[in-house]
Amino acid sequence: MGEIRNHTLNFGPQHPAAHGVLRLVLEMDGEVIERADPHIGLLHRGTEKLIETRSWAQSVPYMDRLDYVSMMCNEHAYCLAVEKLLGVEVPERARYIRTMMDEVTRLLNHLLWVGCHGLDVGAMTMTLYTFREREDLMDVYEAVSGARMHAAYYRPGGVCRDLPDRMPQYEVSPWKNAAQVKRFNENRQGSLLDFLEDFTERFPKHHAEYHTLLTDNRIWKQRLVNIGVVSPERAKQLGFTGAMLRGSGVEWDLRKKQPYAAYDKVEFDIPVGAAGDCYDRYLVRMEEMLQSNRIIRQCIDWLRVHPGPVMSDNHKVTPPPKAEMKSNMESLIHHFKLFSEGIHVPEGEAYAAIEHPKGEFGIYAISDGANKPYRVKIRAPGFAHLAAMDEMARGHMLADVVTIIGSQDIVFGEIDR
């Protein structure tokens, strides 16, 4: 046998889900990890400082760029914090729209996660399956906001606009002939709610295909079972939230424990793991997708029969309707003040947190009464999870590091903000 030597290995920065900027310094005994030191600072956007130089409403698009896989969820936490400071009541229809779009975002996040986690571990086909469903949900994002990724759809006081009555249609082009276009447009003949309803009916069948590909696959289980085990007590001590905490057997979900938006009006279950390993975290996220599908369906049923406003009628916070602005002097002044100065938020501080697809995403905002935040601190779930990398990887093999990173579902935009 060859002599085993100690190595210090630079792992990264190249991991795709980590935006190419995660650098791990691994101290190894042969191929066994003795210490893993995560280095951040290679992205460092300075988002929190940039927010201090913009008006309250102008900072909404910064939220999309934190975790760029869970765009609207980030916006939701920020809007909740601003609404808390303002004492603004959000219309019920807007709360249901937010709930529905949060769950669409959770599906988008988990679909990308399971596809790329499979890719990391060696299951090449998964990404092709999950991106098929992501494409439909990306079309939903585009239909409501005009953008496939950075939506900037939520606003302090509600959402930018109501759901569209018609889904965009494919057109004949050099890349798609008439027969293909007809097939693609079959489920796009109605409103956005019709399109989403069709998706919720199709999704469980596709979800079963993911289980067929992975869940009992012996290679998948060899790579995930008993890897990166975290006990329930240790998960709480490390500040784990979301699927990382529930995978260790702790039933904690802010949507149930501290309901916001319309989560107290919909029915869903909280999946929990037992072993606290990578495989349990995989199963928890897989079940979460079905629960999200269930919530979306309930929101669709409610939104169909409850029309109404989607923005607060407090025009110190939200712009007046365009027709009103063109005929009423007071509305014109409100519009001008809002778009030139922005919202003046009363002095105070507020913390708002949501059950983000990756865990507890919180915004702590301080206002000094001006039209810009005095300070905004972002509580990113991935930051606490990455901090546990050393403890989770110690004693495992080099190949297991990739599995553990995938299991944490980290995106560096929010970690190194």
N, C-alpha and C positions, 0 to 999 in steps of 0.2 A: 504493500500500500504506500502511496505517496504521502509525504509529510503534510499534515494539516497546518495551514498558515493563517494568521489573522490578517484580515484585509479591511481597509476603510474604502467604501465604495460610494461613488457619487451616483445616486439614482435620480436621473432627470437633470435639468428640467426639460421634460418632453411629454409628460402624460396628457393625452388629449382632453380628458374631462377636467383636468386641472388647468386648462387654458395654456398648457405648455409652460407653466411657470412654477410648478411644484418641484422643489429640490429636496431630496432626502439624503442625508449623510448617514450611511449604514456602516456600523462597526460589526464585522462578521468573523465568526470562528468557522473557517471553511465555508459552508453554505448556510450556516445557521446564524440568524440575526441576534446579536448581543445588545445592540442599541440602535434606535432609529431616531434621528434628529431632523424634524421637518424645518426647512428654512423658508420663510416667506419674505416678501419685500421685493420680489422680482417683477411684480405687476404694479403694485401701489399706485392706485388712481387718485387718491386724495379726495374721494367722494364727499366725506363728511365736511371737509373744509370748503369744497366747491359749493355745497348746499348753503353755507353761510353767506355766500355772495349773491344768491339768487332769491327772488321772491318765493313765498310759500308754494304757490301753484307751479312755478317754473321748475321746482325740484322733483316733480312727479316723474318726468322722463329719466332722471338719474336712477330711480328705483329699478326700472326695467333692466338697466345695465349692470346691476349687482349680480344677482343670479339670473343669467340670461336664458335659463331653461324654465323659470317660474316667474315670468314677468308680472302678471297681474296680481299675484299674491304679495309681491314686494310692495306694489302700489297700494294695496289694501291696508297694510300695516301703517304706512305713512299717512294715508288719508284718515284712518281711525285716530291717529295721534293728533292730527290737526283739528279734527272734528271735536275731539275731547277738549282741547284748549278753547275752541270757539263756542262749545256748548250747542252745536248745530245738530238738529234731528234730520236723519236721512229718510227720504220717502220709502215706504215698504217695498214698492216695486223695485227700487234701486237696490235694496238689501237682498232681494231674491236674485236679481241679476248678478250681483257680486258673488253670492253663494254659488250660483251655477257656474260662473266664469272661473271662480277659484277651483272648482272641482274639475273643470276642463283643463285648467293649468296643472292640477295634480296628476291627471292622466298623462298630459304631455311630458311632465317631468319623469314619471315612473316608466313610461314607455321608452324614453331615451335612456333612462338608467338601466333597465333590464336588457335592452339591446346592446348597450356599450359595455355593461358588466359581463355579458356573455362574450363579447368581442375580446375583452381583456383576458378572460380566462381561456379563450380558444374556441368558443361556439360561434362560428362565423355567420351562420344563417339567421340568428335571432334579429340582427339589425334590420334585415330585409323585411321581416314580418312586422316588427314594431313601427317602422317608418311608414308602412302602408296606412296604419291607423292614425299616426301623427299627422299625416298629410291632410286628412279630413278635418282634424281639430285645428290645424294651422289655417285652414280655409275659414273656420269659424272665427278665429282671431282676426283674420283679414276682413271678414264681412262686418264685424262690429266696430273695428277701429281704423281700418285702412292699412294696417301694417301686420305682417306675419309674425314679427317678433316683438319689437319694442312698441307696445300698443299705446301707452299713455292714455288708457281708456277711463280709468277711475279719476274722480275729481273730489276734492274736499266738498262734501255736500251731496254726493251722488255719483252718477256716471255721466260720461260725456254726452251720450245720446241713447235713445231707446234702440231696441233690437230691430234690425232691418226686416221688412216684410217680404223681401225677395233675396234669395241666394244668388251670388254672381254665377254666370254660366260660362262654360268652356265654348270657344268658337273654333271653327275649322281653320287650320293653319298648316304650314308645310310639315309640322310634326304630328298633327292629329287630323285624320280624315273624318268624313261625315259620320261613318258608322261608329268610330271611337267616341266622337263628341256626343253622339246620341246616348251611348252607353254611360259615359261619364256624367251626363246631365240628368239621368233618370231620377235620382233622388234630390235634385236641386230645383224642382219645379215649384216648390212652395216657399214658405218663410224660413228664416234661420231656425226657428223652433221645430219646424217639420224636419229639416235636415238633421238636427241634433237628435230628434226622437228616432229617426231612422238609424242613426249611428248607435244609440243606446240599445236598439234591438239586435243589431249585428254584433256588437262588441263581445258579449259573453262567449259566442262561438269562436271568435278570434282569440279571446283570452284562453280558452281551452286548448288552442293550438300551442300557445306558449308553454302551458303545463306539459303537453305531450312532448315538446322538444326538450325541455329542461328538467322538470321536477324529479322524475325518476331516472334521469340519465346518469349512469354510474360514474362517468368521468366528472360530470358537474358536481355530484355528491362528494366524490373523492376530493375535489378542489375546495369545497365550501364547508362540509360538515366538520365540526370541532376546530375550525380556524377562527382566530380572533375572538375567543370567548370572553364575554364581559358579564359578571354577575349583576343581579338587579341592584344590590347595594352600591357596588362600584360604579355602575352606570349613573346612578343618581349623584354620587360624589364627584364624578367627572363632568357633570353638567350636560349629560346627554339629553336630547329631546327627540321627538318624532319617532320614526321607525327604529332608530338606534336604541331608544329607551324601551319602546314596546317590544322589540325583538328580544330584550333581556327579561321580558315577563312583567313589566310595569305598565299597568293600564292607565296611561295618562295621555289625554288628547284635549287640547284647549277648546276644540269645537264642542266637546261635551262638558268639560269642567268649567270653562269660562266662556259661554257662548257669545258670539258676535254675529253680525249680519242676520241671516235667517236660520242659523244652525239649530236654534232651539225649536224650530217648527218642522224640521225634517227628521226622518228616522234613518239611522244607520248604526252599524256595530263597530266596535274598536277591536281589530285583530291584535292578539299578543302572541309572542313566542314563548318558548320554555327553556331552551338551551343557551340562548344569548350568543349564538355563533353566526357566522356569515349566512348559513343556510336558513336559519330562523328569520334573519332580517330580510332575506329574499322572499320567504313565504309571507311575511307581514306586508311587504309592499305589494306583492301580487294580490293579496286579498283586499288591500286598500283600493286597488283599481276597481274591483267589483263594487265596493261600497260607494266610491265616487260616481260610478255609473248609475247606481241606485239613487243617489242624491240629485244628480242631474235630471233624472226622469221625474222626480217629485217637483223640482223647480219648474220644469217645462209645463207640467199639468197646472201648477198654480199661475204661472205667468200668462197662460192662454186665456184665463177667465178673469184676470184682474188687471185691466189697463190702469194707467195713472201716470203721475209725474215721476221722472227719474232723477230730478235735481231739486235741491231745497229751494223754497221760494224766498229765502233770505238773500236779497240782491246785494248785500254787503259782502257776500261770500261767493255767490254764483251769478253769472251774467244773466240779464233779463232776456226773454225771447227776442229774436231779431225783429219780428213784426212790431212788437211793443216798443223796441228801441227807436224805430223809425217814425213813430207817431207820438211818443211821450217824452217830454224833456227830462223828467226825473230819471227815466230808464236810460236815456242817453248819457246822463251824468254818471249813473252807476256803472254803465259799460265802460266809459272813458276812464273812470277812477280805477276800475278793476284791472284794465289792460295796461294802464300806464304805471300805476303804483302797486297794484296787487292787494291782497287781503291784509288788513291790519289785525293781527292776532293779539288778544289780551295778554297781559303779563302773566306768566305762570310756567308750570312744567307738567308734562304728561308722558306716560309710558303706555304704549299700545302694542299688544303682541297677538299674532295669529298662528294657527297651526299650518305652517308652511309645509310644502311637500318634504322638506329636509329636516324639519323640526320647528322649534319656537323661533320665529323671526320677529324681533321687537324693534320699535323705534322709540327712543327717549328724546323728546323735543323740549327745548327751553326757549321761551319767548320773552323778550324785554319790551313788548308792546309795539315793536316796529313792524315793517312790512317784510322783513327777512328773519329767518330763524337766528337766534343768538347762538344756539348750539344744537346739533342733531347727532346723537350717538346711535349707531346701528348695532343691534345684537344679532349677529349672524350665527345660525345653528352650526354651520360647518366648521367654524373656528374652534369650538369646544371639541368637536369630533376629531379634528386633525391633531389637536393637542394630546389626544389619547393614543396617537399612532405608535409611539414608543412602547407603551404598555401592551397594546394589542399585537404588535409584531414580534416582540421579544420571544425567543425560543422557536420561532417558526423559520421555515426555509425562505430563500430569496424569492422563489416563485409565488409564495403566499402573500408577499407584500402587495403585489398587484391585486390579488383577490381582496385584501383588506381595504385598500384604497377604493376599489370598486364598491365594496359593501358600505363604505361610509357615505357614498354619493356626494362627493364634495365638488363644488364649483368655486374657482378661485376669485371670481369677481366679487363675491361677498366676503370672502375670508380676508383678502388683501385689499380692502376697500380704501 
